[in-house]
Amino acid sequence: MRNIEVSPSIISSDLSDLRSEIKKCEDAGAGSFHLDVMDGNFVDNITMGPDLIRAVRKSTKLRLDAHLMINRPDKYYRDFLSAGADVLLIHYESPVDIGELINKFERDGIRYGIVINPDTEFRKVKKYLPGSEILLIMSVYPGFSGQKFINSIIPKIKEASDFIKSEHLKTRIEVDGGINDITGKQCVENGADILVSASYIFNNDVYKSIQTLKNL
Ligand SMILES: O=C(CO)[C@H](O)[C@H](O)COP(=O)(O)O
């Protein structure tokens, strides 16, 4: 497995704890951090904004992906970039013109990835993949950590992986939601490159669980 991306959304909101947890994840071999940005509209939850991302940025040099679960990624994406996010993950389901937003990213050299919810078919985003660094396949309905992995998304990972190989694209497949040693293994076997995980890591020994996912 190439990359374990830790989602620190369930770590304490105490900043010194956040820093020590981040350090622990780095020492365990995490490849990047996944920052869940939720606005209480696109999903039924509110989480980190640019200021918290800025705090995480100060604590790590690893890649920061900002997963924008918000209604207006077009209006706010610059705030996340200036806070220190490296890659913007935008939902196909966002109520904005995704094609137009991607054109802006391409023009301005912004790194981005496309996210699809469990019910969204892979074929809908095929055309956006050539410039997309990441295709994030959600394995839960976005909004909350600690949900159960939805098994029916597995064929979508395989379909995306076959397509990416046949088109010789560089897009990496990431899976997020309910990832543990068992579900993570299924994702890897079907072509996932990056696994995002929060509860499996933080409800267990951080070092051991990151190592287990890395070794899948
Ligand atoms: O927030 C989420 C969905 O919106 C994620 O599922 C989170 O990034 C990972 O959490 P967990 O590993 O507990 O499923």
The ligand as an SDF file (V2000), in Angstrom:
LIG
                    3D

 14 13  0  0  0  0  0  0  0  0999 V2000
  -15.4520   12.0470    7.9810 O   0  0  0  0  0  0  0  0  0  0  0  0
  -15.5950   11.1140    7.2400 C   0  0  0  0  0  0  0  0  0  0  0  0
  -16.6940   11.0100    6.3030 C   0  0  0  0  0  0  0  0  0  0  0  0
  -17.1910   12.2280    6.0480 O   0  0  0  0  0  0  0  0  0  0  0  0
  -14.6250    9.9980    7.1940 C   0  0  0  0  0  0  0  0  0  0  0  0
  -15.1870    8.7940    7.1380 O   0  0  0  0  0  0  0  0  0  0  0  0
  -13.3740   10.1700    7.9520 C   0  0  0  0  0  0  0  0  0  0  0  0
  -12.5370   10.8950    7.0960 O   0  0  0  0  0  0  0  0  0  0  0  0
  -12.7460    8.8350    8.3080 C   0  0  0  0  0  0  0  0  0  0  0  0
  -13.3080    8.3620    9.4490 O   0  0  0  0  0  0  0  0  0  0  0  0
  -13.4750    6.8260    9.8040 P   0  0  0  0  0  0  0  0  0  0  0  0
  -12.1730    6.1690    9.5030 O   0  0  0  0  0  0  0  0  0  0  0  0
  -13.8150    6.8340   11.2620 O   0  0  0  0  0  0  0  0  0  0  0  0
  -14.5910    6.3140    8.9300 O   0  0  0  0  0  0  0  0  0  0  0  0
  1  2  2  0
  2  3  1  0
  2  5  1  0
  3  4  1  0
  5  6  1  0
  5  7  1  0
  7  8  1  0
  7  9  1  0
  9 10  1  0
 10 11  1  0
 11 12  2  0
 11 13  1  0
 11 14  1  0
M  END
$$$$
